[in-house]
Every structure is written in C-alpha cells, then in structure tokens.
Amino acid sequence: MKLNNKGQITVELILILSFIIIIIISITIIAGSANELNMAMLAAEQGAFNGASGNGMAIFPQESYKNYSGNIEKQGMLNPKYIHIINIKKTEKGKDSLNKTRIQLKVYASSPNIQTKEEKESLGERINYNMRKSIVDSFKSENISNKLYNPAFSDSYSFTTANVEWV
C-alpha cells in the first residue's frame, strides 16, 4: 500500500479500515449485551444467597416477625434454617410491553429442616424478593419497578421469578 504524490490513500486501505471499524462496533454491541445479562445474573445470585442466608441467621423484617410470632402454625419460621441454593435457571420469555427481553428466573434450593408447604412458600418468596431487589439495586431501576420489584428491570431486560423448587 503506497501513498501517491497527492497525499491520497488507496481504496484498499480505506476498505480494510472500515471493515475493522465495523467489526469493533459489532463486538462492542454484542459484548455489552452479554455483560448486562451477566451482571444481572450475578446480582440475582447474590440476592438469592442473601435471602437464603438471612433466614439461616433468623433475621426477619419487623412485619414478618410479628406475623410469624402471632400465629402458632408459623412460629417454626422463626427458627434458623439452613438453605442451600443449588441452581438458578434463566428462561427467555419474549419481549414485554416496554420492548425489553423478558427473563424468568427459577431457583432450585434444598433444606433438611424445611418441612411444611407453608414454610417452603414463605422462604421461597423471601429468596425471590431478595433476588429481584438485588437486580433493581444493581441497575438503579427502583423508579420503574413496583414495591415488590416485580418485575425487576435492567437496561434491556425485565426479570420475573418463578416459585422456588425445593429438591
């Protein structure tokens, strides 16, 4: 590739440079989208572990504590329980009304000391709530979500949670 006397560059050089620029822009767009989903999944994992470990220490919001301590059937919920998060599965569910890709998250968990269906539902709701809240906190999207952070939003995705499956 030579420059001629008039300071012009060859067509081949222009084509090569434009091709390189197009590739760089494409890779940036793809990597940015993948990075956002990875950040959301890490936030979801952190939230799930926070929801599970909070119960392991028997830490409850005041409203929940009053609810559990006032009902004899729910008093078992006040005892610390070990919860193991086995897996978090994501499933793409199309686009929502805001043109964001909908992702449904499902947690698979186990615990040797959780016996009743009511305990499983309550603890599952707590894990899911913390998971959605962690996503909202990561992307600072509190203003477009509701009080229960359902759905939780990132820039390109909306996240909902399915009932925790206890294995």
Phi, psi and omega in degrees: 000115181245149171269139178273181185296337185268007177079018180267148177260160185286158178297324181299318179296318178297317179296316180297314180297318180293323177296317179297317179297317179298318179296316180297316179297317180298315180296321179298316180296314181295315181294323179297317179293316178296322180295319179298316179294320177297318178297319179295319180293322176295320177295320178297316178299314180299316179297318179297316179294323176296317178296321180286318183285330176300323178286328178298334178261002181059046176260124183228149170297154185303319180298317179294319180300315178298319180297314182289318184286335180278348183242118185298330179287337183259359183296336176296338179292338183283346179279141178300142179227139176273124179238129178251119176278117183274313185201154171235118183256137177248139179229127178281134185238026179089205182253151176261186183292341178266010181063031174259148177289125179275131178236127175257130180255137178229126180262136172250123185223163176217155176199128180287338184258008177261116188252313190272158178296322180297319177296317180298316180295314182296314180291325176296319177297321179294317178297313181297318179300312180295327178293312179295319180297321180295322177295313180299317179296322181294324183255006179052048183248030180300326185289343179249007178247169179267186185299329180265006180056039182235105004277163175263138185245144164244192182294320185242357186229153168237134186245131171238167181235142173268165178302140178295135177260122182266123182244000000 
